[in-house]
Amino acid sequence: MPSIQDLIERAARDLTNSKHAIALTGAGISTESGVPDFRGPDGIWTKNPEMEERAFQAYSLFTKNPRKYWEQTLNSPPLLGDLSNIKPNPGHYALAKLGNMGILKCIITQNIDNLHERACSDKVYDYHGNAFKLRCVICGTRYGLEEYDLNALNEAGKLPPHCKSCSGIVKEDIVHFGEPIPSDVAEHSTAEALACDVMLVCGTSAVVYPFASLPQIARGKNTGQGITNIGFYNSGVPTATTIIEINAEPTPLTEEGISDYLIQGKTGEVLPEIVREVERLIAKP
């Protein structure tokens, strides 16, 4: 059984030798910054089932009555609380550093907290939207929250806000239950999964679809057959994409043999170690 250090060194070699590495991130990388989760023992919905019900109804409400949707949004506390004071952690900065080194080509994240952007990652696809943005549902134009005075519009009875480009209705950029993934993000994410030769899967349980299909897309493009999962490794025909999990616990990707190996631990601890090993390999004469 390989040690954690052995796996960190293997990940660093895989990244250093890659042509097109990408990262997928989930709630696990954000909880290390203090962002609450939803269904854990202290999760938002565990403590407050009414908020879960509201979240499930939000998109239906928007499609039926966008004005009421916005009134409810502005008069309710944010789902994840105040995210403005939460800071990126070493895991976010490690991924940003891999990007600045030219190794990591993009990040595709389930998280809506904007922490990858705040850590100065250059190319981030917010698969489930971004809590600090608004989006036109007609043309897809995105706006910063500061570009609309939503409270003033509410007081003047002029909700919902309208797009400055096409006059379509604007909603939160956050993707609600039942809402399609924005087409631009879905298309770019699928293209990246097809293009990558190394995929880091960081802090996600890999059970929320369609996001969880991205590693399967990366694996499915290959021609290897008869791959089975033995311990941390897959045996079988070598494939063109190496999928590396960095998670606190095994996931369906581990159990179904989709990932090549799992580095079990906190992303904020493992990712900086991988970056240090990458730097050592690059500096090696």
N, C-alpha and C positions, 0 to 999 in steps of 0.2 A: 504493500500500500504506500503510495507516494506521500511525502509530507507536504504540509501547506507551503513550505519554502520551495520544494521541488515544483509544485504546481505554479507558484508565482514566477519562478524562473522560466517555466515552460510558456506561460502566458506572455512574458516579456519577449521571449524568442519569437513566438508566433506573431506578435504585434510588430516587432522590429523587421521581420521578414515579409510583412504584409504589403500588398499594393493598395488595398481599399478596405480599411477597417472601419467599422461603425460600432456604436453603442446603443443599446436599448436600456432605458431606466424606468423603474417603477417606484412605488411608495416607499420601499425600503431605504432608498438613498435619501429621501426627504424626512422620514421620521427621525433620522440621525441629526437633523437640524432642528427638531422640535415640532415639525408639522404633524398634526394628529392624523391617525389613520381612521378608517371608517368602521371596520368590523372586528377589531381587536378587543381585548378585555376592557380597555379604556377608550374604545373607539367612539366617534361621534354618534353613530347610529345605534351602537350598543347602549349608550347612555340616554339617547333621545330618539326613540323610534319614530316620533312625529317628523323629525327632520328628514329621516329616510323616506317617509311617505311623500313629503314635499318635493324631495329630489326626484322621485319617480314620476311625479305629476308635472314637473316644471315644463318639459317640452310640449306636452299636450296643452297646457295652459297657454304657452306662447303661441302655438299654432291657432288656437281658438280665440284668444283675446290677448294680443300682445301688450295692450295698455295695462291690463290687470296684472299680467306677468311682471311688467316693470314696476308697477306700484308695489307688488308683493316683494320683489327683489330689493327695492330701495327701503322698504319698511321692515325688513328682516335682517338679523345678523348674518354676516358672511358665513358660508358653510364651513370653511376652515378657520374661521376667526380672522384676526388682523395679520395678514402675511407680510405686511410692509416692513416689519422690524425683524423678520426671520432671516438669518444669514446662511449663505452656502457653507457647507462643511468640507473637510479635506477630500471627500470623494468627488464632489463637484469640481473642486479645483484641480484634482488629478486628471479628470477627463478633459478639462479645459487645457491643461498643459499638454496632454497627448495631441490635442487638436492644434495647439500652437507649434508643436514639433512637426506637424505635417503627417502624423501617423493616423490619427482619428479623423475621418472625413466628415462625420456628422453624428449628432445625437438625436435619437427618436425617443421622446419621453411621454409616459402616461401622466406625468405630474403637471399640475396647472399653476404651480407656485412661482414660476419665473426664475428659479434658483440657478439653473444652468446659464441663463442669460446673464444673471448678476455675477456669476463666476467668470464671465467673459468668454464663454464658449461661443464660437463664431456662427456655426450652422446648427440650429436646433429646430426640429420639427415637433411642435406641441400637438401630439396625437389627439389628446382630449381637450385641447384648447388652452387658453392662458387667462388666468384670473385678472390680469392687468391689461387686458385688451377687450375691445368690442369688435363684432364682425357683422357685416351686411349679409343677410341670408340670400340675397339675389346675386350680387356680383362678387362676393367674397372679400371685399376690401376690409382690412383690419385697421382699427384706430386705437390709440392709447386712451386710457380712461380720461386723461386730462383734456382730450379734444372735445368732450361733450360735458356741459354742466347739467348733469342728470337731475340733480335736486331742483335746479331752476326750471327745467322742463316739466318736472312733476308739479311744482307749485303753480306753473302757468297753465296746467292742464294740456300740455303739448306732447305727452308721451303717446306712443313710443318714439324714440329718436329715429331720424331718417338719414340714410347714407348721403354723404356729401358728393359722391360720384354718380350714383344712379337713382337716388331718392328711395331706394328699397328700405325695408324695415331693418333696424339694427338690433341685435341681441348681444348678450354677453358672449364672449368667444368660447366660454366653457361649453363642452359637448355634454348635453344632458342625456339621460336614459331614453332610448328610443330615437335619438337624433342621429342622423348619418354622420360619419366622420367627414369633415370637409374634404371635398374632392381633391383639392391641391395637395393637402397633407397626405391623404391616402395614396395618391399616385406617386408622390415623391418617396414615401416610406416604402412602398412596394418596389420601386425602382432601386432604392438603396439596398433592400434585402436581396434583390437579384444580383446586384453588382458586387456585393461585399465578398471578400475572401476570409475575413475574420469578423466575427460578431461577438461583442461583449454583451452579456445579458446581466444587468446589475440591479439587484433589489426589487425584483418582481416575482410574484407568485405564478405568473404565466397561466392564469386561468380566465382572464378577462379578454373576450374576443370583441373585435377582430385583431387587437394588438397582439395577442398571444399567437396569432397565425404567422407573424413575421419570421420567427425562427424556423417555422415549418416551411415557409416559402424559400428561405435561404437553403435549408436542407433539401427540399424537394427538387431544386433545380439541378441537383447532382445526380450522377448515374450509379453511385454506389448501391449495392444491394446486400441483403443478408446482414445488416448491421444490428448487433445486439448490444445490450448494456451490461457490462461487467464491472462492478465497483464504480470507480470514477471514470472509467474509460469505455469507449465503444470499440468493438473489434469488428473487422470486416474490410470491405474494399475502401481504400482511402478516397476521400471526397474533396471537392474544391473549396469548400468553406469550413473553417474551424469555428465552432460555436463554444464559447467559454462562459460558464455561469459563475457569477459571484453573488452568492445568496446565503442567508443565514441558515436555510434549510433546503433540502432537496425539493424539486418541483416536478410537475409532469414532464418537463423537458429532460430532467435527469432520469426519471423512471422509464420514459418511453424511448430513451436512447437518441434523442434529438440533439442534445448537447454532447460535445466531445469530452468535457470534464467539468467538474464543479470545484470551485475554490470556496469552501464553506467558511463564512465569516462576515464581518461588517464591511460594507463597501468603503466606509470612511477610513478603515484600517488597511484593507487589502489593496485598494486602488493606488494609494500613495506608494506602497511597497513595490507594486508593479512598475510604476513610473520610475522609481529609483533604480530598479533593475534594468529598465530600458535605457536609462541614461548611462548606466555602467557599460552596457553592451555597445552603445553608440560610441562611447569614448574609448573603448578597448582598441588598442593598435592592431 
